[in-house]
Amino acid sequence: MIAKSVLAAGALALALPAGAGAQGIGDAAWRISPQISNYTFGKGANETTVSQSAVPIAMIVPLSGRLTFDVATAFATTRVESGNNVSEITGLTDTQLRFNYTIGTDAVVLTAGLNVPTGQYEVEQDAIAAAGQIGNDFLAMPVSSYGNGIAGTGGIAIARPLGSWNLGLGGSFRRSTEFGAFQQSDDVLRFQPADEIRVRIGADRLAFGGRVVLGLIYSAFGEDVAATTTYSTGDRIIGQAALDMPLGIGQLFVSGWHLQRMEGEQIGGIAPPEGISNISAGYGMTFGSLFVEPNVEARRWSIDGTGAGSLAYIGLRTRLTLGPLLVFPSVSVGSGSLESQVGSTDLSGFKGGLAFRLK
């Protein structure tokens, strides 16, 4: 969820397609980014490991000076090990198709998207534990869902300068169809995802020799339906800010975001509100064709105002230029804890990635 929802809303103006340039499949931009995440909590007989390896693939094609098309999917393996019990899901995720069309000379973009159900559905009983960890916002797995059924999205984004600021406003509506989500003996549990309305507002400007980006996203959801039971996950608000500026021999990058999920309804009761705050900082330096950025990150999770978890990372990102190919290796190690009414459980984490971009 977070890996997909926490976008640079303030950079709407920068993300709008250019009015001219190369066109056609031969000018497509490709990105392939293998990633791994591993978390271990508890000790001894109570130790549980949650891991995921994923290979997201994306392509952006400029069909004309005003129209672009992009497609994205991923192949992922999610595994949960607790004692002698193993739960695993492996397969392709859904495929997202999207068209963006720029209107006139103003920065107005219309978007139409389609979620194609190429992912794995009808999760078996022994894979439910793995399925339950995929969308964990606090752990923030590279792939947050294998399948969501056929869904269509329509949206509009507008970006305009206002003095020294670039302002952006966007809105979208998503509707999904019912699909078979879980295998229960000889029956399949049908699931109808809720409709979603999303509003985004953002701003960016030059500051301190670099750039400041601010953003706010509000997502309102209807009711999910599982078999004959309805419930609500709760609306979400995401606020974010980032600063990128030169400092000394390198470039300083500082960013933060906060996700607030409102009270919702779950099967059998109320889903209490929860919040996740994240702050990160990195310092990038360039040595010839090599870019190096040591970085730190801290995350805090609360449920109904009570602390539920914390996690801190230290890592290193680099960028290599190999002819027309850009390579982005990264690695981070972290430690923290999960908290509950019965006490605290140690948590350790590792994540790594190796992204490739070709244009």
Kinemage of the C-alpha trace (Angstrom):
@kinemage 1
@onewidth
@group {chain A} dominant
@subgroup {mainchain}
@vectorlist {calphas} color= white
{ca met a 1} P 0.000 0.000 0.000
{ca ile a 2} L 2.504 2.552 1.120
{ca ala a 3} L 5.023 1.602 -1.570
{ca lys a 4} L 2.346 2.469 -4.117
{ca ser a 5} L 0.430 5.280 -2.305
{ca val a 6} L 3.204 7.499 -1.014
{ca leu a 7} L 3.920 9.266 -4.302
{ca ala a 8} L 5.421 12.719 -4.742
{ca ala a 9} L 2.084 14.485 -4.947
{ca gly a 10} L 3.834 17.816 -4.821
{ca ala a 11} L 5.639 16.987 -8.030
{ca leu a 12} L 2.478 16.813 -10.127
{ca ala a 13} L 3.712 19.710 -12.202
{ca leu a 14} L 6.983 17.958 -12.914
{ca ala a 15} L 5.323 14.659 -13.777
{ca leu a 16} L 3.097 15.950 -16.558
{ca pro a 17} L 4.111 14.748 -20.042
{ca ala a 18} L 6.058 17.080 -22.261
{ca gly a 19} L 4.362 18.440 -25.340
{ca ala a 20} L 7.071 17.356 -27.728
{ca gly a 21} L 9.784 14.774 -28.034
{ca ala a 22} L 10.453 11.260 -29.262
{ca gln a 23} L 7.421 9.121 -30.111
{ca gly a 24} L 6.803 5.407 -30.627
{ca ile a 25} L 7.657 2.028 -29.163
{ca gly a 26} L 11.313 2.452 -30.142
{ca asp a 27} L 11.506 5.404 -27.737
{ca ala a 28} L 10.013 3.542 -24.777
{ca ala a 29} L 11.627 3.914 -21.363
{ca trp a 30} L 12.091 0.646 -19.441
{ca arg a 31} L 12.637 0.018 -15.741
{ca ile a 32} L 13.330 -3.357 -14.124
{ca ser a 33} L 13.976 -3.346 -10.375
{ca pro a 34} L 14.546 -6.636 -8.503
{ca gln a 35} L 13.992 -6.138 -4.757
{ca ile a 36} L 14.162 -8.221 -1.599
{ca ser a 37} L 12.797 -7.565 1.894
{ca asn a 38} L 13.268 -9.717 4.982
{ca tyr a 39} L 11.923 -9.210 8.515
{ca thr a 40} L 12.471 -11.382 11.592
{ca phe a 41} L 10.636 -10.905 14.876
{ca gly a 42} L 10.659 -12.949 18.041
{ca lys a 43} L 13.312 -15.393 19.207
{ca gly a 44} L 13.759 -19.139 19.558
{ca ala a 45} L 10.583 -21.162 19.124
{ca asn a 46} L 8.604 -17.923 18.686
{ca glu a 47} L 10.748 -16.589 15.829
{ca thr a 48} L 8.860 -15.623 12.667
{ca thr a 49} L 10.413 -14.558 9.375
{ca val a 50} L 8.542 -12.642 6.677
{ca ser a 51} L 10.335 -12.251 3.350
{ca gln a 52} L 9.568 -11.174 -0.181
{ca ser a 53} L 11.540 -11.151 -3.415
{ca ala a 54} L 9.993 -9.202 -6.274
{ca val a 55} L 10.840 -8.108 -9.803
{ca pro a 56} L 8.682 -5.116 -10.835
{ca ile a 57} L 8.778 -4.260 -14.557
{ca ala a 58} L 7.508 -1.016 -16.083
{ca met a 59} L 7.496 0.509 -19.572
{ca ile a 60} L 6.498 4.024 -20.653
{ca val a 61} L 5.784 4.637 -24.347
{ca pro a 62} L 5.283 8.134 -25.865
{ca leu a 63} L 2.611 7.477 -28.525
{ca ser a 64} L 2.483 11.130 -29.612
{ca gly a 65} L 3.400 14.569 -28.388
{ca arg a 66} L 0.341 14.519 -26.119
{ca leu a 67} L -0.395 10.843 -25.472
{ca thr a 68} L 1.681 8.392 -23.426
{ca phe a 69} L 1.044 4.784 -22.473
{ca asp a 70} L 2.568 2.839 -19.601
{ca val a 71} L 2.326 -0.751 -18.435
{ca ala a 72} L 3.560 -2.254 -15.165
{ca thr a 73} L 3.546 -5.667 -13.516
{ca ala a 74} L 5.733 -7.769 -11.216
{ca phe a 75} L 6.666 -11.327 -10.304
{ca ala a 76} L 6.984 -11.945 -6.576
{ca thr a 77} L 7.466 -14.613 -3.918
{ca thr a 78} L 6.226 -13.929 -0.383
{ca arg a 79} L 7.124 -16.375 2.384
{ca val a 80} L 6.274 -16.591 6.098
{ca glu a 81} L 8.147 -19.073 8.313
{ca ser a 82} L 7.173 -19.674 11.938
{ca gly a 83} L 8.692 -22.759 13.532
{ca asn a 84} L 7.910 -25.685 11.236
{ca asn a 85} L 5.039 -23.829 9.561
{ca val a 86} L 5.676 -22.309 6.121
{ca ser a 87} L 3.237 -20.197 4.105
{ca glu a 88} L 4.186 -19.039 0.605
{ca ile a 89} L 2.713 -17.302 -2.436
{ca thr a 90} L 4.592 -17.164 -5.746
{ca gly a 91} L 3.418 -15.737 -9.025
{ca leu a 92} L 2.710 -12.819 -11.290
{ca thr a 93} L 0.820 -9.804 -9.975
{ca asp a 94} L -1.920 -7.943 -11.812
{ca thr a 95} L -0.891 -5.772 -14.766
{ca gln a 96} L -1.680 -2.053 -14.794
{ca leu a 97} L -2.284 -0.288 -18.102
{ca arg a 98} L -2.587 3.501 -18.265
{ca phe a 99} L -2.998 6.227 -20.873
{ca asn a 100} L -2.152 9.897 -20.143
{ca tyr a 101} L -3.361 12.651 -22.470
{ca thr a 102} L -2.256 16.300 -22.233
{ca ile a 103} L -4.822 18.923 -23.199
{ca gly a 104} L -3.829 22.109 -25.015
{ca thr a 105} L -0.935 24.235 -23.853
{ca asp a 106} L -2.064 24.206 -20.218
{ca ala a 107} L -0.758 21.570 -17.833
{ca val a 108} L -3.931 19.451 -17.799
{ca val a 109} L -3.685 15.679 -18.056
{ca leu a 110} L -6.465 13.119 -18.379
{ca thr a 111} L -5.711 9.584 -17.190
{ca ala a 112} L -7.472 6.301 -17.939
{ca gly a 113} L -6.237 3.094 -16.343
{ca leu a 114} L -7.137 -0.594 -16.325
{ca asn a 115} L -6.110 -3.270 -13.850
{ca val a 116} L -5.807 -6.562 -15.763
{ca pro a 117} L -6.217 -9.679 -13.551
{ca thr a 118} L -2.993 -11.495 -14.444
{ca gly a 119} L -2.150 -12.074 -10.771
{ca gln a 120} L -2.664 -15.058 -8.529
{ca tyr a 121} L -6.182 -15.488 -7.147
{ca glu a 122} L -8.064 -17.964 -4.953
{ca val a 123} L -5.343 -18.130 -2.285
{ca glu a 124} L -5.113 -21.604 -0.744
{ca gln a 125} L -5.582 -22.130 2.994
{ca asp a 126} L -1.868 -22.752 3.628
{ca ala a 127} L -0.950 -19.463 1.904
{ca ile a 128} L -3.262 -17.195 3.921
{ca ala a 129} L -0.506 -16.266 6.414
{ca ala a 130} L 1.691 -15.022 3.548
{ca ala a 131} L -1.256 -13.201 1.957
{ca gly a 132} L -1.940 -11.451 5.257
{ca gln a 133} L 1.559 -9.900 5.375
{ca ile a 134} L 1.637 -8.566 1.798
{ca gly a 135} L -0.351 -5.400 2.498
{ca asn a 136} L 1.258 -4.608 5.865
{ca asp a 137} L 1.804 -0.836 5.709
{ca phe a 138} L 4.385 -0.834 8.488
{ca leu a 139} L 6.632 -3.436 6.829
{ca ala a 140} L 6.036 -1.870 3.375
{ca met a 141} L 6.723 -4.837 1.099
{ca pro a 142} L 7.817 -4.106 -2.505
{ca val a 143} L 4.623 -5.795 -3.782
{ca ser a 144} L 1.527 -5.089 -1.673
{ca ser a 145} L -0.983 -7.204 -3.608
{ca tyr a 146} L -0.994 -10.075 -6.088
{ca gly a 147} L -4.484 -9.538 -7.405
{ca asn a 148} L -7.403 -7.100 -7.124
{ca gly a 149} L -9.690 -8.178 -9.940
{ca ile a 150} L -10.615 -6.150 -13.004
{ca ala a 151} L -10.621 -2.447 -12.100
{ca gly a 152} L -10.861 0.798 -14.005
{ca thr a 153} L -9.538 4.215 -12.998
{ca gly a 154} L -10.222 7.636 -14.447
{ca gly a 155} L -8.559 10.844 -13.341
{ca ile a 156} L -7.500 14.389 -14.083
{ca ala a 157} L -4.455 16.374 -12.968
{ca ile a 158} L -3.861 20.109 -13.296
{ca ala a 159} L -0.590 21.941 -12.634
{ca arg a 160} L -0.068 25.718 -12.768
{ca pro a 161} L 2.616 28.159 -11.613
{ca leu a 162} L 1.667 30.569 -8.837
{ca gly a 163} L 4.440 33.036 -8.165
{ca ser a 164} L 7.531 31.045 -7.244
{ca trp a 165} L 5.491 27.878 -6.640
{ca asn a 166} L 4.259 25.149 -8.958
{ca leu a 167} L 0.867 23.933 -7.753
{ca gly a 168} L -0.789 20.661 -8.665
{ca leu a 169} L -4.260 19.246 -8.083
{ca gly a 170} L -5.464 15.813 -9.093
{ca gly a 171} L -8.471 13.609 -8.602
{ca ser a 172} L -9.334 10.050 -9.584
{ca phe a 173} L -12.045 7.412 -9.188
{ca arg a 174} L -11.440 3.650 -9.113
{ca arg a 175} L -14.055 0.903 -9.470
{ca ser a 176} L -13.271 -2.799 -9.126
{ca thr a 177} L -15.192 -5.962 -9.961
{ca glu a 178} L -15.824 -8.979 -7.744
{ca phe a 179} L -13.338 -11.849 -7.822
{ca gly a 180} L -12.582 -15.124 -6.056
{ca ala a 181} L -10.070 -14.321 -3.309
{ca phe a 182} L -9.691 -17.363 -1.005
{ca gln a 183} L -10.144 -21.081 -1.400
{ca gln a 184} L -12.179 -22.584 1.477
{ca ser a 185} L -12.469 -26.367 1.126
{ca asp a 186} L -14.551 -26.795 -2.030
{ca asp a 187} L -15.824 -23.218 -1.996
{ca val a 188} L -14.282 -19.948 -3.149
{ca leu a 189} L -14.755 -16.819 -1.033
{ca arg a 190} L -15.856 -14.001 -3.341
{ca phe a 191} L -14.535 -10.497 -2.633
{ca gln a 192} L -15.783 -7.148 -3.917
{ca pro a 193} L -13.239 -4.325 -3.350
{ca ala a 194} L -14.637 -0.943 -2.371
{ca asp a 195} L -14.765 1.968 -4.775
{ca glu a 196} L -12.084 4.606 -4.134
{ca ile a 197} L -12.061 8.361 -4.652
{ca arg a 198} L -8.625 9.958 -4.374
{ca val a 199} L -7.745 13.663 -4.257
{ca arg a 200} L -4.157 14.902 -4.425
{ca ile a 201} L -2.761 18.381 -3.925
{ca gly a 202} L 0.885 19.320 -4.097
{ca ala a 203} L 3.336 22.147 -4.484
{ca asp a 204} L 7.015 22.544 -5.238
{ca arg a 205} L 9.443 25.406 -5.596
{ca leu a 206} L 13.130 26.230 -5.759
{ca ala a 207} L 14.659 26.844 -2.317
{ca phe a 208} L 18.108 26.772 -0.710
{ca gly a 209} L 19.647 26.122 -4.116
{ca gly a 210} L 17.520 22.992 -4.463
{ca arg a 211} L 13.831 22.087 -4.407
{ca val a 212} L 11.085 21.745 -1.792
{ca val a 213} L 8.114 19.432 -2.434
{ca leu a 214} L 4.899 19.274 -0.371
{ca gly a 215} L 1.962 16.957 -0.895
{ca leu a 216} L -1.318 15.730 0.542
{ca ile a 217} L -3.402 12.742 -0.580
{ca tyr a 218} L -6.887 11.899 0.659
{ca ser a 219} L -8.453 8.543 -0.236
{ca ala a 220} L -12.099 7.811 0.547
{ca phe a 221} L -13.323 4.214 0.346
{ca gly a 222} L -16.730 2.623 0.166
{ca glu a 223} L -17.484 -0.771 1.693
{ca asp a 224} L -15.663 -3.980 0.862
{ca val a 225} L -17.821 -7.083 0.570
{ca ala a 226} L -16.517 -10.540 1.504
{ca ala a 227} L -19.131 -13.170 0.671
{ca thr a 228} L -22.225 -11.583 2.288
{ca thr a 229} L -20.347 -9.510 4.893
{ca thr a 230} L -19.574 -5.817 4.423
{ca tyr a 231} L -16.821 -3.868 6.165
{ca ser a 232} L -14.706 -0.756 5.667
{ca thr a 233} L -10.949 -0.320 5.847
{ca gly a 234} L -11.317 3.382 6.720
{ca asp a 235} L -10.389 6.491 4.730
{ca arg a 236} L -6.720 7.463 4.471
{ca ile a 237} L -4.769 10.712 4.555
{ca ile a 238} L -1.112 10.879 3.519
{ca gly a 239} L 0.944 14.014 4.080
{ca gln a 240} L 4.495 14.349 2.815
{ca ala a 241} L 7.369 16.762 2.421
{ca ala a 242} L 10.819 16.594 0.847
{ca leu a 243} L 13.857 18.831 0.479
{ca asp a 244} L 16.675 18.281 -2.016
{ca met a 245} L 19.543 20.787 -1.840
{ca pro a 246} L 23.315 21.074 -2.454
{ca leu a 247} L 25.480 20.912 0.658
{ca gly a 248} L 29.256 20.836 0.691
{ca ile a 249} L 30.611 18.416 -1.904
{ca gly a 250} L 27.288 16.638 -2.330
{ca gln a 251} L 23.499 16.790 -2.301
{ca leu a 252} L 21.336 16.509 0.822
{ca phe a 253} L 17.932 14.839 0.583
{ca val a 254} L 15.457 14.836 3.481
{ca ser a 255} L 11.894 13.526 3.267
{ca gly a 256} L 9.065 12.511 5.515
{ca trp a 257} L 5.532 11.185 5.279
{ca his a 258} L 2.682 10.299 7.587
{ca leu a 259} L -0.159 7.905 6.823
{ca gln a 260} L -3.305 8.235 8.914
{ca arg a 261} L -5.993 5.599 8.477
{ca met a 262} L -9.353 6.564 9.945
{ca glu a 263} L -11.526 4.261 12.020
{ca gly a 264} L -13.115 1.524 9.955
{ca glu a 265} L -15.144 -1.641 10.287
{ca gln a 266} L -13.749 -5.144 10.318
{ca ile a 267} L -15.506 -8.480 10.517
{ca gly a 268} L -16.669 -8.768 14.114
{ca gly a 269} L -16.013 -5.216 15.297
{ca ile a 270} L -14.371 -1.824 14.841
{ca ala a 271} L -11.026 -1.358 13.087
{ca pro a 272} L -9.276 1.263 15.261
{ca pro a 273} L -7.476 4.188 13.602
{ca glu a 274} L -3.757 3.798 12.996
{ca gly a 275} L -0.883 6.003 11.911
{ca ile a 276} L 2.556 5.416 10.421
{ca ser a 277} L 5.235 8.130 10.336
{ca asn a 278} L 8.447 7.852 8.344
{ca ile a 279} L 11.451 10.152 7.995
{ca ser a 280} L 14.568 9.573 5.906
{ca ala a 281} L 17.726 11.461 4.990
{ca gly a 282} L 20.519 10.824 2.523
{ca tyr a 283} L 23.679 12.562 1.384
{ca gly a 284} L 24.687 11.931 -2.231
{ca met a 285} L 28.187 12.403 -3.640
{ca thr a 286} L 29.440 11.941 -7.188
{ca phe a 287} L 32.890 10.593 -8.011
{ca gly a 288} L 33.314 10.507 -11.772
{ca ser a 289} L 30.509 8.290 -13.095
{ca leu a 290} L 29.817 6.804 -9.638
{ca phe a 291} L 27.103 8.244 -7.379
{ca val a 292} L 27.084 7.179 -3.702
{ca glu a 293} L 24.410 8.046 -1.134
{ca pro a 294} L 24.558 6.805 2.476
{ca asn a 295} L 21.144 7.158 4.103
{ca val a 296} L 19.142 6.635 7.284
{ca glu a 297} L 15.443 6.006 7.830
{ca ala a 298} L 13.144 5.790 10.868
{ca arg a 299} L 9.529 4.596 11.041
{ca arg a 300} L 6.943 4.635 13.850
{ca trp a 301} L 3.584 2.809 13.955
{ca ser a 302} L 0.683 3.500 16.329
{ca ile a 303} L -2.786 1.977 16.704
{ca asp a 304} L -5.520 4.061 18.306
{ca gly a 305} L -2.846 6.389 19.694
{ca thr a 306} L -0.785 3.591 21.280
{ca gly a 307} L 2.671 2.639 20.009
{ca ala a 308} L 2.639 -0.592 17.969
{ca gly a 309} L 6.086 -0.684 16.389
{ca ser a 310} L 9.281 1.124 15.449
{ca leu a 311} L 12.002 0.458 12.910
{ca ala a 312} L 15.257 2.255 12.006
{ca tyr a 313} L 17.397 1.615 8.927
{ca ile a 314} L 20.900 2.526 7.810
{ca gly a 315} L 21.709 1.988 4.170
{ca leu a 316} L 23.618 2.846 1.016
{ca arg a 317} L 22.371 3.675 -2.468
{ca thr a 318} L 24.536 4.032 -5.562
{ca arg a 319} L 24.084 4.837 -9.239
{ca leu a 320} L 26.233 3.516 -12.058
{ca thr a 321} L 26.115 4.665 -15.688
{ca leu a 322} L 26.885 1.906 -18.174
{ca gly a 323} L 26.386 3.420 -21.610
{ca pro a 324} L 22.600 3.812 -22.134
{ca leu a 325} L 21.924 1.742 -18.987
{ca leu a 326} L 21.506 3.243 -15.510
{ca val a 327} L 21.968 0.831 -12.586
{ca phe a 328} L 20.776 1.664 -9.048
{ca pro a 329} L 22.023 -0.798 -6.370
{ca ser a 330} L 20.821 -0.276 -2.788
{ca val a 331} L 21.014 -2.083 0.542
{ca ser a 332} L 19.713 -1.321 4.058
{ca val a 333} L 19.717 -3.081 7.418
{ca gly a 334} L 17.393 -2.202 10.262
{ca ser a 335} L 16.262 -3.029 13.773
{ca gly a 336} L 13.325 -2.145 15.966
{ca ser a 337} L 10.435 -3.686 17.845
{ca leu a 338} L 6.784 -4.658 17.683
{ca glu a 339} L 4.718 -3.642 20.696
{ca ser a 340} L 1.517 -5.027 22.190
{ca gln a 341} L -0.312 -5.215 25.492
{ca val a 342} L 1.698 -8.302 26.473
{ca gly a 343} L 5.112 -6.741 25.808
{ca ser a 344} L 7.697 -5.907 23.175
{ca thr a 345} L 9.158 -8.193 20.482
{ca asp a 346} L 12.496 -7.558 18.791
{ca leu a 347} L 12.342 -6.847 15.064
{ca ser a 348} L 15.181 -6.885 12.529
{ca gly a 349} L 14.988 -6.071 8.836
{ca phe a 350} L 16.955 -6.163 5.615
{ca lys a 351} L 16.091 -4.796 2.185
{ca gly a 352} L 18.010 -4.550 -1.052
{ca gly a 353} L 17.393 -3.613 -4.639
{ca leu a 354} L 19.039 -3.484 -8.044
{ca ala a 355} L 17.098 -1.288 -10.433
{ca phe a 356} L 17.847 -1.039 -14.164
{ca arg a 357} L 16.606 1.793 -16.364
{ca leu a 358} L 17.042 1.927 -20.110
{ca lys a 359} L 15.904 4.561 -22.512
